[in-house]
Each structure stands twice: as structure tokens, then as C-alpha cells.
Amino acid sequence: MPFIPGPAERVPEARPPVDYAKVKKVHLIGIGGSAMGNFAGMLQARGMEVRGSDAGVFHPMRGQLERWGIPFWDGYDAKNLDWGPDLVVVGNVVKRDNVEAEAMRAKNLPYCSFPEGLGEWMLPGRIPVVVAGTHGKTTTTSMLAWLLEASGLSPGLLVGGVPLNLGTSFRLGEGKPFVIEGDEYDTAYYDKRPKFVHYRPHHGVLTSVEFDHADIYPDFAAVQRAFRLYASLFPADGLLVAWGEDERVTAVLDACKGRVARYGFEGGLPLDVAIDLHGLGPDGARFSLYRPAGSQADLPWWPSETAILGPFLCPSPGRHNVLNATAALLLALDLGVTIAQAIAALAQFKSVRKRQELRGVVGGVSVIDDYAHHPTAVKETIAAIRGQYPGHRLWALFEAESNTSRRKVFETVYPDVFALADRVVLCSPLHKEGDKLKPDEIMDAGAVCQSIEAQGTSARFIPAVADIVDYVAGAAEPGDVVLAMSGRDFQGLHGALLERLKARFET
């Protein structure tokens, strides 16, 4: 197979120089996105005048921008730049032919991407702590930020979700650590490198390495090269904590010049920190950490080679969240959190909005919202909810909405991941405005449901979300758990379902 360059090999285009020290007025193209909107808030908190635009600014970001008093335009227009910004921040949803991008270049205005601006403005003088990987980034970032905050270290934070303990996706913080969710997606139309190259990690996590983002990564080899690039960014005195049970992860660790600590459950590849899982239950997971024979990691804060740390309680259910918590704990302890502080703080972690989030219980039916869309995440989330609600009938509703999940690339994989559910419902893959996917490139959700049925699990393909609400609201019984998974809002399914259940059970 010929070598196909991926984001790790791409070189950014030339552009006007930026003097970040002199910037006072900033315009953000694509301000309605989670990362861009929160970055706008951070810039305003630094004392800058901030405005922005987007094709449409929707809630919850719309409400946040309004609360912060940041002006924005619904719709792109060259006139939106007439207010005279010193710098334009270009979101990665912005294409080269965007009218504001064209006007920006015509005016020869300095411009940068959000990741570059974050690196230039927020990270000098801090300890960048970057959480990267295919899965678990948002939860692990949120856990780590909470462990540091609860222990008095006042970290900076930028994360793609809303940690319930902190109530916000960003904070400047006053301490040295600055915790960032390190996305492997490309940076901007003129800079196709992964976002994390701009974050200069000193400490960090690599949770997993799997194929994803089929719209920008040509194959798995390109994904793995991108994470090898990530590992190479760490300095000699930094620490990279990496999931050690998967060769797809361990294969890139030789590129790291800093300290490396491989974590996981024993039974396969060599580990530096192993997990002793005491039990999974309705209140979460209880576990301890120890150094297995042969551990080579340089962790000077570990009391002794034979010391066992814990026991810890992770309130977020599932083995995958034990792994997330372990990564967060190792970094927090290396950054100065004491073991006693870590035990107390983790037990108080309240998870992240849209990560196994209980949206409501009506008539004994629990409705749960989760972000899962990649097959591995779907499988682990179903397993976690099954463990949290033993003996309950479990519905798994799924919307394929991401640029990868909508494609046929995982069509033969999805049937197996729903095995632990009792009833499965899939809607039509999301159609996006300006969609360039051809019909034969889109996942056949009906065929997936037929395969699930053939494996012995009840499954239905119901194209329209409104019809799914009708079906589930009429068929769900007290004690059922409805897990609805989508990387977006599932077209309002969760709220609509709760309303229909109220009409059925409470009238």
C-alpha cells in the first residue's frame, strides 16, 4: 500500500506574522463551537475586546456568550470584520472560501487558529498538561482538573465538556498546571496538523490509539503517526502516562524523550502501574494501584516499590472510567497532589455533562445521555451502564452523527458492540448541510440492526427520531434504563422522551 501523508506530515501555509503581545481586539470566525466559544471567554477574561461570528450560534454556547456579554453575528459576512480587529482566530470548521476568511486575507489581517492562540497566550509560564487519545479525553481531563482544584493547585483548564464539579469548560487558574483536552483533529484550513502540536505538553496522557476521523486520516497508520508525533513533544523532565494494555499505544512510546508510565490491568503487556479492581457497583468502582514486578517508571513520589495506593472510589461507572481515573491520578500525584487528597477528591467527582448523564427518571424509566459514537466507546458505555443497573432491561439508542460513525468504515463492527443491551434502536445516520458523502459511503443502519437481530438481541431501525420517541415511550416499562448515545443532542430525543413518559405515567 503506498504511503499516504496524514496530519502529522502536513506543513502549515505561510501567513502574516502575529505579535501576540500587541493584540487587544480579537474576532473569532466560528465562535459558536464549544472550543471556540470557551476560548472567546478566556480571551475576554484576559482583558481583550472579543467579538465573533458563526453560521448559527446555538445553545448552550449562545447563552454563555450572551451571559459574558460577547457580541456575535449569526451568519458570515465580510462586514463582520469592519470593527477593526487586531487578530482573527479561525475555527477549524471554517473553509478557505468562507467569506470572512477571504476578507481577512484580502485585508492582510493577522490570523491564527484557536490551538495556536491558546498556546501563545495561555501556556507561557505554565505546566501544559495535555490529555490525548481516541477515547476518554474529556472525562480524564475533567477528573484531572478536579483532582488538582480540590487539592488547592488552581489549574487552568480547557475541555470539550462541562465538568459538573467545576461548572465550566474553561478557567484561567492561578496555579502552574494548565490542563487541556488534546484533540488529534486538524487545526485549521491552512494548518492540517493535529491540534495538540500547539500545546507543548510537559505532562500528559495517551488513553488509546484507534482509527477515527476518517474525513482527515486516510488510514490507521496515519493516526498512529500522529500520536507518535504527540509522544515526541514531551521534554526530558516531562511525564507521559499511557495505557499499557494495547500495542497500538505502546508502539508510539519510544518517541517520548521524557518519563513514561504505562498503566492498566495486568494480564498482558508489561506495566509500570497496575490496577487491582475490587468491584463495580451502583456507586461506581473501587480499586487500588500497585507497581508490578519489572516496573521501570520514574515516579519519585511513590512511597516504596511494594506500596499499594488506595483504595480509591471512582463514582463514574465502568472499567473504562477506572482507566481514566488511574491516568488522572498518576498525573495529579506527579504534580504534587498527596495520596490522601487524591482519595478524597476522586470520591467527590461528579462526572461530566453528557457522559453517562442521568437526564431524568419518569415512571421508573431512567433516561441517560452519553456522547459515545465510536464503536469502542459505545461498547464500553453499554457495559458500564449494565454494571451500574444490574437486572434492569437496558435500551441502547444510537445516532451515527460523526464524520466517521456515519461512514461504512465501522458498519461490520457496530453489531457486536450492542451485545450487552436488551433492546437496540438506530435512527438514520445524520445528514449534514453540504454533505459530500455519497449514498453508498453512508452506513446502512438497517443492515446493522439486522445483524444485531441475527446475533440474538432485539433491534429496530427507525429512521426518524420522532418515531423512536413514540416507540420507546410506549414500550418502556418501570425499571427500564434507556441509554441514548450521540455525539450531538440526538435531535432533542432525551427531552422529548421524558415529556412523553410524563404524559404516559403521570397523567
C-alpha positions in Angstrom: 0.0 0.0 0.0 1.5 3.4 -1.0 2.4 5.9 1.8 -0.4 8.5 2.2 0.6 11.5 4.3 -1.7 12.3 7.2 -1.9 15.3 9.5 1.4 14.5 11.2 3.2 15.1 7.9 1.4 18.2 6.7 3.1 21.6 6.8 1.1 24.8 7.6 0.8 27.5 4.9 2.6 30.8 5.2 0.6 33.7 6.7 1.1 37.2 8.1 3.2 37.3 11.3 1.4 37.7 14.6 2.6 39.8 17.5 0.5 38.3 20.3 1.8 40.9 22.9 0.2 43.7 21.0 -3.2 42.1 20.3 -6.1 43.9 22.0 -9.1 43.2 19.7 -9.9 39.7 18.6 -12.5 38.3 16.1 -13.4 34.6 16.1 -14.8 33.0 13.0 -16.8 30.0 14.2 -17.4 31.3 17.7 -20.4 29.0 18.2 -18.3 25.9 18.6 -17.6 24.6 22.1 -13.8 25.2 22.0 -14.0 28.5 20.1 -16.8 29.9 22.3 -14.9 29.0 25.5 -11.7 30.4 24.1 -13.6 33.7 23.5 -14.5 33.7 27.1 -10.9 33.1 28.1 -9.7 36.0 25.9 -12.3 38.3 27.4 -11.2 37.2 30.9 -7.6 38.3 29.9 -9.0 41.8 29.2 -9.3 41.7 25.4 -12.2 43.0 23.4 -13.8 40.0 21.7 -16.4 39.5 19.0 -17.2 36.7 16.7 -19.5 35.1 14.1 -20.8 31.7 13.0 -23.2 30.2 10.6 -25.6 29.9 13.5 -24.9 30.2 17.3 -27.0 27.8 19.2 -27.5 26.9 22.9 -25.8 26.2 25.2 -22.9 28.3 23.7 -25.3 31.1 22.6 -26.5 31.5 26.2 -22.9 31.5 27.5 -21.8 34.2 25.1 -24.8 36.3 26.0 -24.1 36.0 29.7 -20.5 37.0 29.1 -21.6 40.0 27.0 -19.6 38.9 24.0 -21.2 40.3 20.8 -21.6 37.9 17.8 -23.2 37.7 14.4 -25.4 34.9 13.2 -24.1 34.3 9.7 -20.9 35.1 8.0 -20.3 38.4 6.2 -17.2 40.3 5.2 -18.7 43.4 7.0 -18.3 41.5 10.3 -14.6 42.4 10.2 -15.2 46.1 9.8 -14.9 46.8 13.5 -11.1 46.5 13.1 -9.8 43.5 15.0 -6.0 43.2 15.6 -6.2 39.4 15.1 -8.7 36.9 13.6 -9.0 33.4 15.2 -10.0 30.9 12.5 -12.0 27.9 13.7 -11.4 24.5 12.2 -14.9 24.4 10.8 -14.1 27.4 8.6 -13.2 26.6 5.0 -10.9 28.5 2.8 -13.7 30.0 0.8 -15.6 31.3 3.8 -16.5 35.0 3.1 -14.9 36.2 6.3 -11.7 34.2 5.7 -11.5 35.7 2.2 -12.0 39.2 3.6 -9.4 38.5 6.3 -6.8 37.6 3.7 -7.8 40.5 1.4 -7.2 42.9 4.3 -3.9 41.2 5.2 -5.2 40.8 8.8 -3.0 38.7 11.1 -4.8 35.4 11.9 -4.2 32.2 13.9 -6.0 29.1 14.9 -7.6 28.5 18.3 -5.0 25.9 19.4 -2.1 28.2 18.4 -3.7 31.2 20.2 -4.1 29.0 23.3 -0.5 28.0 23.2 0.8 31.6 22.7 -1.5 33.4 25.2 -2.3 30.9 27.9 0.6 28.5 28.3 3.8 30.5 28.7 5.0 30.2 32.3 2.6 27.3 33.0 3.0 23.5 33.0 0.9 22.3 30.0 -0.8 19.1 30.9 -2.4 17.5 27.8 -4.8 14.6 27.6 -4.8 12.9 24.3 -6.1 9.7 22.7 -9.1 8.3 20.8 -11.3 7.8 23.8 -11.8 9.2 27.3 -10.2 12.6 26.8 -13.0 14.7 28.2 -13.6 12.6 31.2 -9.9 12.2 32.1 -9.2 15.9 31.6 -12.2 16.7 33.8 -11.1 14.2 36.5 -7.5 15.6 36.5 -8.6 19.2 36.7 -10.9 18.4 39.6 -8.1 16.5 41.5 -5.8 19.5 41.1 -8.5 22.0 42.0 -9.8 20.1 45.0 -6.2 19.8 46.3 -5.6 23.6 46.1 -3.5 23.8 43.0 -5.9 26.1 41.0 -5.2 24.7 37.5 -6.0 26.3 34.2 -8.5 24.3 32.1 -9.9 23.9 28.7 -12.0 20.8 28.0 -14.7 19.9 25.4 -17.3 19.1 28.1 -18.6 20.6 31.3 -17.2 19.0 34.4 -20.0 19.1 36.9 -17.7 19.8 39.9 -16.4 22.9 38.2 -19.5 24.0 36.2 -17.4 25.5 33.3 -15.4 24.2 30.4 -12.6 26.7 30.9 -10.8 28.6 33.6 -7.6 30.5 33.7 -6.5 29.3 37.1 -3.7 30.8 39.2 -1.5 27.7 39.6 1.2 26.3 37.4 -0.7 23.4 35.8 -2.8 24.1 32.8 -4.9 21.1 31.8 -6.0 20.8 28.2 -8.0 18.2 26.2 -5.6 17.5 23.3 -7.6 16.8 20.2 -5.9 14.9 17.3 -8.3 16.6 14.8 -6.7 19.1 12.4 -6.1 22.7 13.4 -7.4 24.9 10.6 -7.9 25.0 6.8 -4.3 26.4 6.5 -2.8 24.1 9.2 -3.7 20.5 8.9 -1.5 19.3 11.8 -3.2 17.9 14.9 -4.3 20.5 17.4 -2.2 19.1 20.2 1.1 20.1 18.4 0.4 23.7 19.6 0.0 22.8 23.3 3.7 21.9 24.1 2.9 19.1 26.6 5.1 18.8 29.6 2.9 16.2 31.4 0.2 14.2 29.6 -1.9 11.2 29.0 -2.3 8.9 26.0 -5.5 7.0 26.7 -5.9 4.9 23.4 -5.0 4.8 19.7 -7.7 3.7 17.3 -8.8 4.6 13.9 -11.2 7.6 13.9 -11.8 10.9 12.0 -12.0 9.2 8.6 -12.5 12.5 7.0 -8.9 13.6 7.6 -7.0 10.4 8.4 -6.5 8.2 5.4 -5.8 5.0 7.4 -4.8 3.8 10.9 -1.1 4.2 10.1 -1.7 7.9 9.8 -3.5 8.0 13.1 -0.6 6.2 14.8 2.0 8.5 13.3 0.0 11.5 14.7 0.2 10.0 18.2 3.9 9.2 17.7 4.3 13.0 17.0 2.4 13.7 20.2 4.7 11.5 22.2 7.7 13.2 20.7 6.7 16.6 22.0 7.4 15.8 25.7 10.6 17.2 27.2 13.1 15.1 29.2 11.7 16.1 32.6 8.1 15.6 31.5 5.8 12.6 32.2 3.7 10.7 29.7 1.2 8.4 31.3 0.0 5.9 28.7 -2.5 3.0 28.6 -0.2 0.0 28.5 -2.5 -2.9 27.6 -2.7 -2.1 23.9 0.2 -2.4 21.4 -1.3 0.3 19.3 -0.5 2.7 22.2 2.8 1.2 23.3 4.2 1.2 19.7 4.5 5.0 19.8 6.1 5.4 23.2 9.6 5.0 22.1 9.3 8.5 20.5 8.9 10.1 24.0 12.1 11.8 25.4 10.5 12.2 28.8 9.5 9.8 31.6 6.8 7.2 30.6 4.4 5.3 32.9 2.3 2.5 31.4 -0.9 1.8 33.3 -3.7 -0.8 33.1 -5.0 -4.1 34.2 -2.3 -6.9 34.5 -2.5 -9.9 32.2 -0.8 -8.9 29.0 1.9 -6.4 28.2 4.4 -5.1 30.8 3.0 -2.3 33.0 4.5 0.2 35.3 1.3 0.8 37.4 -1.3 -1.9 37.6 -5.0 -1.7 38.8 -6.5 -4.0 41.4 -10.2 -3.8 40.8 -12.1 -4.5 44.0 -15.6 -4.2 42.5 -18.0 -2.4 40.2 -21.4 -1.4 41.6 -24.2 1.2 41.6 -22.0 3.7 43.5 -19.1 3.3 41.0 -15.8 1.4 41.1 -13.4 0.6 44.0 -9.8 -0.1 43.1 -6.1 0.2 44.3 -2.9 0.8 42.4 0.4 -1.1 42.7 3.8 -1.4 41.0 4.1 -4.8 39.3 7.3 -6.7 39.0 9.6 -5.2 36.4 8.1 -1.7 36.7 10.6 0.8 35.4 8.8 4.1 35.6 10.4 7.0 37.4 7.7 8.1 39.9 9.7 9.6 42.8 6.5 10.3 44.8 5.6 6.6 45.0 6.2 5.6 48.7 8.0 2.4 48.0 8.2 -0.4 45.4 5.8 -2.5 47.4 3.4 0.3 48.4 -0.2 -0.1 47.4 -2.1 3.2 46.8 -5.8 3.5 47.7 -8.3 2.2 48.0 -9.9 4.7 45.6 -13.6 5.2 44.8 -14.4 6.3 41.2 -18.1 7.3 41.2 -18.2 7.1 37.3 -19.2 3.6 36.4 -17.3 1.1 34.2 -13.8 -0.3 33.7 -13.0 2.3 31.2 -13.6 5.0 33.8 -11.2 3.2 36.2 -8.6 3.5 33.5 -9.5 7.2 33.0 -9.2 7.7 36.8 -5.9 5.9 37.0 -4.4 8.2 34.3 -5.7 11.3 36.1 -4.4 10.1 39.5 -0.9 9.4 38.2 -0.5 12.8 36.7 -2.1 14.5 39.8 0.2 12.8 42.1 3.2 13.7 40.0 2.1 17.3 40.0 2.1 17.5 43.8 -1.3 16.2 45.0 -1.0 13.9 48.0 -2.4 10.4 48.1 -4.9 11.4 50.8 -6.0 14.4 48.8 -6.4 12.2 45.7 -8.5 9.6 47.5 -10.8 12.3 48.9 -11.1 14.3 45.6 -11.8 11.3 43.3 -14.6 10.1 45.6 -16.3 13.5 45.1 -16.0 13.5 41.3 -19.5 14.2 39.7 -18.7 13.2 36.1 -19.2 15.4 33.0 -22.3 16.6 31.3 -23.3 14.2 28.6 -21.1 11.4 29.9 -23.4 8.8 31.3 -25.6 11.7 32.4 -28.9 10.8 34.0 -31.3 13.2 32.4 -34.4 12.1 34.4 -36.4 9.2 35.8 -40.1 9.1 34.9 -42.5 6.3 35.8 -39.5 4.3 36.9 -37.8 4.6 33.5 -34.3 6.1 33.6 -33.1 8.2 30.6 -29.3 8.5 30.2 -27.4 10.7 27.8 -24.0 9.8 26.6 -21.5 11.2 24.0 -20.4 7.7 22.7 -20.2 7.3 18.9 -17.0 5.3 18.2 -17.7 1.5 18.4 -15.3 1.1 21.3 -16.9 3.9 23.3 -20.4 2.6 22.6 -19.4 -0.9 23.8 -17.7 0.4 27.0 -20.6 2.7 27.8 -23.2 0.0 27.5 -21.0 -2.3 29.7 -20.7 0.5 32.3 -24.5 1.1 32.4 -25.2 -2.6 32.5 -22.9 -2.8 35.6 -24.5 0.2 37.2 -28.0 -1.1 36.7 -27.8 -4.9 37.2 -31.0 -6.7 36.5 -32.7 -3.8 34.6 -33.8 -4.0 31.0 -31.4 -1.9 29.0 -32.3 0.0 25.9 -29.4 1.3 23.7 -30.4 4.0 21.3 -27.8 5.3 18.8 -27.4 8.1 16.4 -24.5 7.9 13.9 -23.6 11.5 13.6 -19.8 12.0 13.5 -17.8 12.1 10.2 -16.6 8.6 10.9 -19.6 6.9 12.5 -21.8 7.9 9.6 -19.5 6.1 7.2 -19.4 2.4 6.3 -16.0 2.1 7.9 -17.5 0.6 11.1 -20.6 -0.9 9.6 -19.5 -4.5 10.3 -18.1 -3.6 13.7 -21.2 -2.0 15.3 -23.4 -5.2 15.6 -21.0 -6.7 18.1 -20.8 -3.7 20.4 -24.5 -3.8 21.3 -24.4 -7.4 22.6 -25.0 -6.4 26.3 -28.1 -4.4 25.5 -31.6 -5.9 25.7 -33.2 -3.7 23.0 -31.4 -1.6 20.4 -32.8 1.2 18.2 -30.9 3.0 15.5 -32.0 6.1 13.5 -30.8 7.2 10.1 -27.2 8.5 10.1 -27.3 12.2 10.4 -27.4 14.2 7.2 -25.3 17.3 7.4 -25.7 20.5 5.4 -23.4 20.5 2.3 -22.8 16.7 2.9 -20.4 15.4 0.3 -20.8 11.7 1.3 -22.4 9.6 -1.4 -25.2 7.2 -0.5 -23.0 4.2 -1.0 -20.5 5.7 1.5 -23.0 6.0 4.4 -23.6 3.3 7.0 -26.6 1.2 6.4 -28.3 1.4 9.8 -31.0 -1.1 8.7 -28.4 -3.7 7.8 -26.7 -3.1 11.2 -29.9 -3.8 13.0 -30.5 -7.0 11.0 -27.0 -8.2 12.1 -27.8 -7.3 15.7 -31.0 -9.3 15.5 -29.2 -12.3 13.9 -26.9 -12.3 17.0 -29.9 -12.6 19.3 -30.5 -9.0 20.5 -33.8 -7.3 19.7 -33.0 -4.4 17.3 -35.1 -2.0 15.2 -34.1 0.6 12.6 -36.5 3.6 13.0 -35.3 6.3 10.6 -36.9 9.3 12.3 -36.0 10.4 15.9 -39.6 11.5 16.5 -40.8 7.9 15.7 -38.2 6.5 18.1 -39.6 8.7 20.8 -43.1 7.3 20.1 -41.9 3.7 20.1 -39.8 3.8 23.3 -42.3 6.0 25.2 -45.0 3.4 24.5 -42.9 0.2 25.1 -40.7 1.2 28.1 -41.7 -0.2 31.4 -40.9 0.8 35.0 -37.3 -0.3 35.8 -36.1 0.1 32.3 -32.9 2.1 31.5 -32.8 4.0 28.2 -29.3 4.9 27.2 -29.3 7.2 24.2 -25.9 7.8 22.6 -24.9 10.6 20.2 -22.0 13.0 19.7 -24.6 15.7 19.4 -28.0 16.2 21.1 -29.7 13.3 19.3 -32.1 15.8 17.8 -33.7 16.5 21.1 -34.6 12.9 21.8 -33.8 12.9 25.6 -36.1 15.8 26.5 -38.8 14.7 24.1 -38.8 11.2 25.5 -39.0 12.4 29.1 -42.0 14.6 28.2 -43.8 11.6 26.6 -43.1 9.4 29.5 -44.6 12.1 31.8 -47.7 12.2 29.7 -48.0 8.4 29.9 -47.1 7.7 33.5 -48.1 10.9 35.3 -51.4 11.9 33.7 
